[in-house]
């Protein structure tokens, strides 16, 4: 729903995040939400006191395939219906 709001209400062009590479559960959840991995910053984080890589992820509206529920609730449109120009 965060990406739905970001792209369809606030018209952001990109949303990005970073996560410690060992946090595979979070990475999977972010991918399901619509983010994709775009890179890695090596040894910039810490995991259990040890240096760890950070995974950089982003999402752009052109690749977002999630629901348009926020737009429907705010604008009174039907979910999935194209927005007016």
C-alpha positions in Angstrom: 0.0 0.0 0.0 2.9 2.3 0.5 3.9 2.1 -3.2 0.2 2.5 -4.1 0.1 5.8 -2.2 3.6 6.9 -3.4 2.8 6.4 -7.1 -0.9 7.1 -7.4 -1.5 9.8 -4.9 1.8 11.7 -4.4 3.1 11.0 -7.9 6.6 10.0 -6.8 8.9 8.8 -9.5 11.0 6.4 -7.4 10.9 4.9 -3.9 14.2 3.4 -2.7 15.4 1.6 0.5 18.4 -0.3 1.8 18.4 -3.4 3.9 21.2 -5.5 5.5 21.9 -8.4 3.1 21.5 -11.1 5.8 17.8 -10.0 6.3 16.5 -12.3 3.6 13.0 -12.2 5.0 12.7 -8.5 4.6 14.2 -8.6 1.1 11.6 -11.2 0.1 8.8 -9.0 1.6 10.1 -5.9 -0.2 10.2 -7.9 -3.5 6.6 -9.0 -3.0 5.6 -5.4 -2.3 7.1 -4.3 -5.7 10.7 -3.4 -5.0 13.6 -4.9 -7.0 17.3 -5.2 -6.1 19.4 -2.6 -7.9 22.7 -2.9 -6.2 24.8 -3.6 -3.1 27.0 -1.4 -0.9 29.7 -3.6 0.4 30.5 -3.7 4.1 28.5 -0.6 5.0 26.3 -2.1 7.6 26.7 -4.3 10.7 25.1 -7.7 11.5 25.8 -9.2 14.9 28.8 -7.0 15.3 30.3 -8.0 12.0 30.6 -5.9 8.8 27.7 -6.6 6.4 26.6 -5.6 2.9 23.6 -3.4 2.3 21.2 -4.3 -0.5 19.8 -1.3 -2.3 16.2 -1.7 -3.7 13.9 0.6 -5.6 10.5 0.7 -7.1 9.2 2.9 -10.0 5.7 3.4 -11.1 6.2 1.9 -14.6 7.0 -1.5 -13.0 4.5 -1.4 -10.2 1.8 -4.0 -10.6 0.1 -3.8 -7.2 -3.4 -2.7 -6.4 -4.7 0.9 -6.7 -6.7 0.7 -3.4 -5.5 4.0 -1.9 -6.4 5.9 -5.1 -9.9 4.3 -5.1 -10.4 5.2 -1.4 -9.2 8.8 -1.8 -10.7 9.7 -5.2 -13.8 7.5 -5.0 -12.8 5.5 -8.1 -13.2 1.8 -8.6 -10.0 -0.2 -7.7 -8.0 -0.8 -10.9 -9.9 1.8 -13.0 -7.6 4.2 -14.8 -7.2 7.6 -13.2 -8.4 10.7 -14.9 -5.7 12.9 -16.5 
